Amino acid sequence: MRYFATAIPGLHPVLAREIEALRGARAAPLREFDGRNDVVSFTARGSGGLIGLRTAEDAYAEVSSVHGQERLGAVVGGLWNQQGLERALSAYAGVHPLRARMTFRVVARVRSEQRFLRTELRDELVRRVLQTRSRWRLADPADLELWVLETSPSRFRLGIRLSSASMRHRTGRPTERPGALRPTVAAAMAYLAHASSPDQPPGTSDPAPGPSDPAPGPENPAPGSGKVAGEVLLDPCCGTGTVLAEAAAQGWDPVGGDLDPAAIEATRQNLGRTARHFRADVRRLPLAGASVAAVASNLPFGRRYELKGDPERWFAATLGELVRVTRPDGSIVLLVPRSPAFERALARQPAIRSTDRLDLRLLGMTTALWTFRRR
């Protein structure tokens, strides 16, 4: 059975790897793009596990696809395949109730409207549905959503959406803050940290304060004592705790820090006891050396959180501290735009080596997702 899924622009490789980890699934290697999101086409044995994809924005059971057609009638004629529709409906029934009387709506995206309008494509597909499914009714919102995406020039894919908003937004955060990280990006960061770490059994050590670190207290608690269920992943700029929540969902033992007391309170309200947290400057962490298996963090950048003073000096101090607390061969995954200041600071840090960089489009800005290995 054929499916496709969408991801934040730039996350195609991560989503493809997550799909490949599903039993019996095979992702197409080529990146497709519908003008808003990356699109990964793949085959899988069943639809049940697809809703659990953490790095996907949405997942669809594919009805059919066409390539090379320029006229509206030829595109719609190729897409509206009754046999493919029945297969897609069977996949939909694996995750949602399917009834004889269903409401539906059609959503269309095209990369160019020079040949025909997006609304013309949508309306023609609506007409075909009403012609062949006499018991279905047009509505918005609807039980069924049929999406037609132009994923490369003159390549169209028609699918039934299997996912809901909870796939990309999860269940929401009780406490929100402006500029909070999108959960699917946070999931990709935790996934990359795991994929870049050596295969080892779950650890039993905690990130304990070192001899020169501040003593634990109400605002600087020890991140924990005793044994942990999995390897420790640290987010030293945790904000509302999105990276920590995604790390916990993937089996990490999450520990978060932030200099802003409001951020620590937001993390506390959003995660409760799911993650341990402390207040600290990322350049001076109350953790022992080599005490965490991985770091994943969205460093301050952009319109809302700008670095003041000397950015290169701040990046150099931050990288040095992250290297100190990460154990040898551990992973450091950072979301931060490319800049001369960051790259000069990186060049001054010989203790880590870059293993990957993904260029993302996020919140209307270009940024980068860097993966490093601690030497």
C-alpha positions as CSV (number, residue, x, y, z in Angstrom):
1,M,0.0,0.0,0.0
2,R,1.3,3.5,-0.9
3,Y,1.3,6.4,1.5
4,F,2.8,9.8,1.7
5,A,3.6,12.1,4.7
6,T,4.6,15.8,5.1
7,A,7.3,17.4,7.1
8,I,8.7,20.8,8.0
9,P,10.9,21.9,5.0
10,G,14.3,20.4,5.4
11,L,13.3,17.4,7.6
12,H,12.7,15.0,4.7
13,P,15.8,12.9,5.6
14,V,14.8,12.5,9.2
15,L,11.2,11.6,8.4
16,A,12.4,9.1,5.7
17,R,14.6,7.5,8.3
18,E,11.8,7.3,10.9
19,I,9.5,5.7,8.2
20,E,12.2,3.2,7.3
21,A,12.3,2.1,10.9
22,L,8.7,0.9,10.7
23,R,8.4,-2.8,9.9
24,G,7.9,-3.4,6.2
25,A,8.1,0.3,5.3
26,R,10.2,1.6,2.4
27,A,10.6,5.4,1.8
28,A,11.3,6.8,-1.7
29,P,14.7,8.5,-1.7
30,L,13.8,11.6,-3.6
31,R,12.6,14.7,-1.8
32,E,9.3,16.1,-2.9
33,F,8.0,19.5,-2.0
34,D,4.4,20.9,-2.3
35,G,5.3,24.6,-1.8
36,R,4.8,24.5,2.0
37,N,6.1,21.1,3.3
38,D,8.5,18.4,2.3
39,V,6.7,15.3,1.1
40,V,7.9,11.7,1.6
41,S,6.3,9.0,-0.5
42,F,6.5,5.4,0.9
43,T,5.1,2.0,1.0
44,A,4.0,0.2,4.2
45,R,2.1,-3.0,5.2
46,G,-0.5,-1.2,7.3
47,S,-1.7,2.2,8.4
48,G,-1.8,1.7,12.1
49,G,1.7,2.7,13.0
50,L,1.7,5.7,10.8
51,I,-0.2,7.9,13.2
52,G,2.7,7.4,15.7
53,L,5.3,9.1,13.4
54,R,6.8,11.9,15.5
55,T,8.5,13.9,12.8
56,A,5.6,14.0,10.4
57,E,3.1,16.9,10.1
58,D,0.5,14.7,8.5
59,A,0.1,11.2,6.9
60,Y,-2.0,10.2,4.0
61,A,-3.1,6.9,2.3
62,E,-2.4,7.5,-1.4
63,V,-5.3,7.1,-3.8
64,S,-3.2,7.6,-6.9
65,S,-0.6,9.9,-8.5
66,V,0.0,11.3,-12.0
67,H,3.1,12.8,-13.6
68,G,3.6,14.8,-16.8
69,Q,0.0,15.9,-17.3
70,E,-0.7,19.6,-18.0
71,R,-4.4,19.8,-18.6
72,L,-6.9,19.9,-15.7
73,G,-9.1,17.1,-17.1
74,A,-6.1,14.8,-17.6
75,V,-4.8,15.4,-14.1
76,V,-8.2,14.8,-12.4
77,G,-8.9,11.8,-14.7
78,G,-5.6,10.2,-13.7
79,L,-6.1,10.9,-10.0
80,W,-9.7,9.7,-9.6
81,N,-9.0,6.0,-9.5
82,Q,-11.8,3.9,-8.0
83,Q,-9.5,1.0,-7.2
84,G,-7.0,3.2,-5.5
85,L,-9.8,5.0,-3.6
86,E,-11.0,1.7,-2.2
87,R,-7.5,0.8,-1.0
88,A,-7.1,4.2,0.6
89,L,-10.5,3.9,2.3
90,S,-9.4,0.5,3.6
91,A,-6.3,2.1,5.1
92,Y,-8.4,4.9,6.6
93,A,-10.7,2.3,8.2
94,G,-7.6,0.9,10.0
95,V,-7.4,4.1,12.1
96,H,-10.8,5.7,11.9
97,P,-14.5,4.6,11.7
98,L,-15.7,4.3,8.1
99,R,-19.5,4.5,7.3
100,A,-21.6,4.4,4.1
101,R,-22.7,8.0,4.7
102,M,-19.6,10.2,5.1
103,T,-19.0,13.9,4.8
104,F,-15.9,15.0,2.9
105,R,-13.9,18.0,1.7
106,V,-11.1,18.4,-0.8
107,V,-7.9,20.4,-0.2
108,A,-5.7,21.3,-3.1
109,R,-2.1,22.7,-3.3
110,V,-0.3,23.5,-6.6
111,R,3.2,24.8,-7.1
112,S,2.0,27.1,-10.0
113,E,-1.3,28.4,-11.2
114,Q,-0.2,29.1,-14.7
115,R,-2.0,25.9,-16.1
116,F,-5.1,26.0,-13.9
117,L,-6.1,27.4,-10.5
118,R,-5.9,25.5,-7.3
119,T,-9.6,26.1,-6.8
120,E,-10.4,24.7,-10.2
121,L,-8.5,21.5,-9.3
122,R,-10.4,21.3,-6.0
123,D,-13.8,21.9,-7.5
124,E,-13.3,19.3,-10.3
125,L,-12.3,16.7,-7.7
126,V,-15.4,17.6,-5.6
127,R,-17.5,17.0,-8.7
128,R,-16.0,13.6,-9.4
129,V,-16.6,12.5,-5.8
130,L,-20.2,13.5,-5.9
131,Q,-20.7,11.7,-9.2
132,T,-19.3,8.4,-7.9
133,R,-20.2,8.5,-4.1
134,S,-23.9,9.4,-4.1
135,R,-24.2,8.9,-0.3
136,W,-21.3,11.3,0.6
137,R,-22.0,14.9,1.4
138,L,-19.7,17.9,1.1
139,A,-19.0,19.6,4.5
140,D,-16.3,21.6,6.3
141,P,-15.2,20.2,8.8
142,A,-15.7,16.7,7.4
143,D,-15.2,13.1,8.2
144,L,-12.9,12.5,5.2
145,E,-10.3,14.9,3.9
146,L,-9.0,14.3,0.3
147,W,-5.8,16.2,-0.3
148,V,-4.3,16.7,-3.7
149,L,-0.7,18.0,-3.7
150,E,1.6,19.0,-6.5
151,T,4.8,17.6,-5.0
152,S,7.1,18.4,-7.9
153,P,6.5,20.1,-11.3
154,S,3.5,18.3,-12.9
155,R,3.5,15.5,-10.3
156,F,0.3,15.3,-8.3
157,R,-0.6,13.0,-5.5
158,L,-4.1,12.4,-4.2
159,G,-4.5,11.0,-0.7
160,I,-6.9,10.6,2.2
161,R,-5.6,12.2,5.4
162,L,-5.2,9.7,8.1
163,S,-3.9,12.1,10.8
164,S,-5.5,14.9,12.7
165,A,-4.1,18.1,14.2
166,S,-2.9,16.1,17.2
167,M,-0.2,14.5,15.1
168,R,1.6,17.8,14.5
169,H,0.5,19.7,17.6
170,R,0.3,16.7,20.0
171,T,-2.3,17.4,22.7
172,G,-1.1,21.0,23.1
173,R,0.8,22.6,26.0
174,P,-1.0,23.9,29.1
175,T,1.4,26.8,29.1
176,E,2.4,28.4,25.8
177,R,5.1,31.0,25.1
178,P,5.6,33.0,21.9
179,G,8.1,31.3,19.5
180,A,7.7,27.9,21.1
181,L,9.4,25.1,19.1
182,R,7.2,23.0,16.8
183,P,6.9,19.5,18.3
184,T,7.8,17.7,15.1
185,V,11.1,19.7,14.9
186,A,11.8,18.8,18.6
187,A,11.1,15.2,17.8
188,A,13.6,15.3,15.0
189,M,16.2,16.7,17.3
190,A,15.7,13.9,19.9
191,Y,15.7,11.4,17.0
192,L,18.9,12.7,15.6
193,A,20.5,12.6,19.0
194,H,19.5,9.0,19.4
195,A,20.5,8.0,15.8
196,S,24.0,9.6,16.3
197,S,24.6,8.0,19.7
198,P,26.5,4.7,20.0
199,D,24.4,1.6,20.7
200,Q,24.6,1.1,24.5
201,P,22.2,-0.2,27.1
202,P,20.3,2.3,29.2
203,G,22.6,4.1,31.6
204,T,22.2,4.1,35.4
205,S,24.1,7.3,36.2
206,D,22.6,10.8,36.8
207,P,24.0,14.2,35.9
208,A,25.2,15.1,39.4
209,P,26.7,18.5,40.3
210,G,30.5,18.7,40.1
211,P,32.7,19.9,43.0
212,S,32.8,23.5,41.7
213,D,29.2,23.7,40.7
214,P,26.5,25.5,42.8
215,A,24.9,23.5,45.5
216,P,21.4,22.2,44.7
217,G,18.6,24.3,46.0
218,P,15.0,25.4,45.2
219,E,16.1,27.1,42.0
220,N,19.1,24.8,41.3
221,P,18.0,21.3,42.2
222,A,20.2,18.3,41.5
223,P,18.8,16.8,38.2
224,G,18.2,13.6,40.1
225,S,19.7,10.8,42.1
226,G,19.5,7.1,41.9
227,K,18.9,5.1,38.7
228,V,17.2,6.3,35.5
229,A,15.2,4.4,32.9
230,G,17.1,5.6,29.9
231,E,20.1,7.7,28.8
232,V,20.1,11.3,29.9
233,L,19.3,14.0,27.2
234,L,19.9,17.6,28.3
235,D,18.2,20.7,26.9
236,P,19.9,23.6,28.6
237,C,17.6,26.2,26.9
238,C,14.4,24.3,27.4
239,G,11.8,27.0,27.1
240,T,8.3,25.4,27.4
241,G,9.9,21.9,27.5
242,T,9.0,20.8,23.9
243,V,12.3,19.0,23.3
244,L,12.1,17.4,26.7
245,A,8.6,16.1,26.0
246,E,9.6,14.6,22.7
247,A,12.8,13.1,24.2
248,A,10.7,11.4,26.9
249,A,8.4,10.0,24.2
250,Q,11.4,8.4,22.5
251,G,12.7,6.8,25.7
252,W,15.3,9.4,26.8
253,D,15.6,10.5,30.4
254,P,15.1,14.3,29.9
255,V,16.7,17.0,31.9
256,G,16.1,20.7,31.2
257,G,17.6,24.0,32.2
258,D,16.9,27.6,31.4
259,L,18.0,31.0,32.6
260,D,14.5,32.4,32.5
261,P,12.5,31.5,35.6
262,A,9.3,31.9,33.6
263,A,10.5,29.2,31.2
264,I,11.3,26.8,34.1
265,E,7.8,27.4,35.4
266,A,6.3,26.7,32.0
267,T,8.3,23.5,31.8
268,R,7.1,22.5,35.2
269,Q,3.4,23.1,34.3
270,N,3.7,21.4,30.9
271,L,5.7,18.3,31.9
272,G,5.2,17.8,35.7
273,R,7.5,15.0,36.7
274,T,8.2,13.8,33.2
275,A,11.4,15.8,33.2
276,R,13.8,17.2,35.8
277,H,14.7,20.8,35.4
278,F,16.8,23.5,36.9
279,R,17.5,27.2,36.5
280,A,21.0,28.0,35.1
281,D,22.9,29.9,32.4
282,V,23.8,27.5,29.6
283,R,27.4,28.8,29.9
284,R,27.5,27.6,33.5
285,L,25.6,24.4,34.0
286,P,25.3,22.8,37.5
287,L,26.3,19.4,36.0
288,A,29.3,17.2,36.3
289,G,31.6,16.7,33.4
290,A,30.7,13.9,30.9
291,S,27.4,13.4,32.8
292,V,24.9,13.4,29.9
293,A,24.6,11.1,26.9
294,A,23.3,13.8,24.5
295,V,22.3,17.4,24.2
296,A,19.5,18.7,22.1
297,S,18.6,22.4,22.2
298,N,17.0,25.3,20.3
299,L,19.6,28.0,21.0
300,P,18.4,31.7,21.3
301,F,18.1,33.3,17.9
302,G,15.7,35.2,15.7
303,R,13.5,38.2,16.1
304,R,12.2,37.4,19.6
305,Y,15.4,36.0,21.3
306,E,18.5,37.9,20.1
307,L,21.9,37.5,21.6
308,K,23.3,40.8,23.0
309,G,26.9,41.7,23.2
310,D,29.4,39.5,21.5
311,P,27.6,36.6,19.8
312,E,30.8,34.7,19.0
313,R,32.0,34.9,22.6
314,W,28.6,33.6,23.8
315,F,28.6,30.7,21.3
316,A,32.1,29.8,22.2
317,A,31.3,29.7,25.9
318,T,28.1,27.7,25.2
319,L,29.8,25.1,23.0
320,G,32.6,24.7,25.5
321,E,30.1,24.0,28.3
322,L,28.0,21.6,26.2
323,V,31.2,19.7,25.4
324,R,32.2,19.6,29.1
325,V,28.9,18.0,30.2
326,T,28.6,15.5,27.3
327,R,30.3,12.2,27.6
328,P,32.8,11.1,24.9
329,D,31.1,9.9,21.7
330,G,27.9,11.5,22.8
331,S,25.7,13.6,20.6
332,I,25.0,17.4,20.5
333,V,22.1,18.5,18.3
334,L,21.5,22.3,18.0
335,L,19.0,24.4,16.2
336,V,20.7,27.6,15.3
337,P,21.0,29.6,12.0
338,R,24.3,29.6,10.1
339,S,26.2,32.8,11.0
340,P,29.8,33.9,10.9
341,A,29.8,34.2,14.7
342,F,28.5,30.6,15.3
343,E,30.8,29.1,12.7
344,R,33.9,30.9,14.0
345,A,33.0,29.7,17.5
346,L,32.6,26.2,16.1
347,A,36.0,26.3,14.5
348,R,37.5,27.1,17.9
349,Q,36.0,24.0,19.4
350,P,38.1,20.9,18.4
351,A,36.3,18.6,20.8
352,I,33.3,18.1,18.6
353,R,33.0,17.2,14.9
354,S,30.0,17.9,12.7
355,T,28.2,14.8,11.4
356,D,25.3,16.5,9.6
357,R,23.5,19.8,9.0
358,L,19.9,20.2,7.7
359,D,18.8,23.6,6.5
360,L,15.2,24.2,7.6
361,R,12.5,26.8,7.0
362,L,10.8,27.5,10.3
363,L,8.5,30.3,11.3
364,G,9.3,32.0,8.0
365,M,13.0,32.0,8.8
366,T,15.9,30.0,7.5
367,T,17.7,28.1,10.2
368,A,19.9,25.0,10.5
369,L,19.8,21.8,12.5
370,W,23.3,20.7,13.4
371,T,24.4,17.3,14.6
372,F,27.8,16.9,16.3
373,R,29.7,14.0,17.9
374,R,31.7,14.6,21.1
375,R,35.2,13.4,20.3
